[in-house]
Amino acid sequence: MKKIIFSLMLLIFGSHCSTWAAGSYTEIQQLVIDSTVLGEKRNLVVYLPAGYQNNKDRFPVLYITDGDIQGPHTAGTLDYLAKFDQTPQMIVVGIVNPPQTRVRDLTVTSADKQNTQQLDNADRFLAFIEQEVIPLVKQQYRTLDYQALSGTSHGGQFAINALVKRPGLFNGVIAISPSLYWDKLQVLGLAEAAMKSQQLQGRLYISIANEESIMTEPFRQFVELTQRYTSEKLAVASQTFSNETHNTTVLQGQYYGLKHLFSGWAIPESPQTLADLQTIFENRSKLLNTPMAIPEDTAAGYGQWLQYLNRQDDALALLKWNRKTYPQSLNAHVALIRAYLHFKLADDAKAALENALKSINDLSTEQKAQLEGLFT
């Protein structure tokens, strides 16, 4: 039984995992921005998803701070999750924060030093991302409107500040071990005000490791704020990694953070009906704000799983939808004919054969023989 189920899972996911074929790897590009906002040149490291150059698809974008350090493992995590359809493929834009400017870039300006006439520190860096980085990425690459932000330590502080200062700019935010102690807990005060007024929106993931109380206590207070000021517009998940340190927690934080940003994305590893799959892909479409249809191979795979379980009505409904949606797919026609034959519906199988012969354009002699051979 286990071998049969495993074979069915390979059938369902096999074509998706074909992206593992040679040559289908993440591509890395480097860009330089001569920033007007910052008054200096800044570096970006862009990780394009596997197969980007071989299709015309558009992709959501994940922006990360400390991109030269956090970029490689984040792109790898995303590549792995996407191959198993746990998240979509994404373009990862690593924004480099060199040591000499990192604190300036990522931390909020002390309240008593803020210049009301000019943005400083994290607010200026956020303006740089919004006004220069994001437009450049949209111009250079095929992007969807969905964009997320991730940061660790001071980058985590920056990410929460961005969530507070520019609600809606990012659909999802990941803040790993954020330095919320900074400037007498200023970000906590800003966040509480924003939560009270129900300004925040999207999905937020925040985590902490086994760290000193200067880190863990503000984290605890922030989590309490999210629980006190709940909002239907903001989905929050928090997590503590007691076996990790401040320097090692980012690997797990990125993984679980991405899983939270795309919770509900994965198809359960159990038989799915047409209605089940339609609900999942409707939710995906809503999340990414772009139409997403059930792929032909996914529908065929789950249809055949249902067929194996002798769930006749469910199997035929899914496979008939698949043929109607992908009328030029030989595989969609073959799967439906096989299902009819499996359920001993000979007349329906013959009608499906006639439909295939009439519907598929430029049907080759070999393909015609394959269809007719199903009845021998």
Secondary structure, DSSP 8 states (H G I E B T S, - for coil): -HHHHHHHHHHHHTTGGGGGSTT---EEEEEEEEETTTTEEEEEEEEE-TTGGG----EEEEEEESHHHHHHHHHHHHHHHHHTTSS---EEEEE---TTTHHHHHS---GGG--TTS--HHHHHHHHIIIIIHHHHHHHS-EEEEEEEEEETHHHHHHHHHHHHSTTS-SEEEEES--TTHHHHHHHHHHHHHHHTT---EEEEEEEES--HHHHHHHHHHHHHHHHS-BTTEEEEEEEETT--TTTTHHHHHHHHHHHHTTT-S--SS---HHHHHHHHHHHHHHHTS-----HHHHHHHHHHHHHTT-HHHHHHHHHHHHHH-TT-HHHHHHHHHHHHHTT-HHHHHHHHHHHHHHSTT--HHHHHHHHHTT-
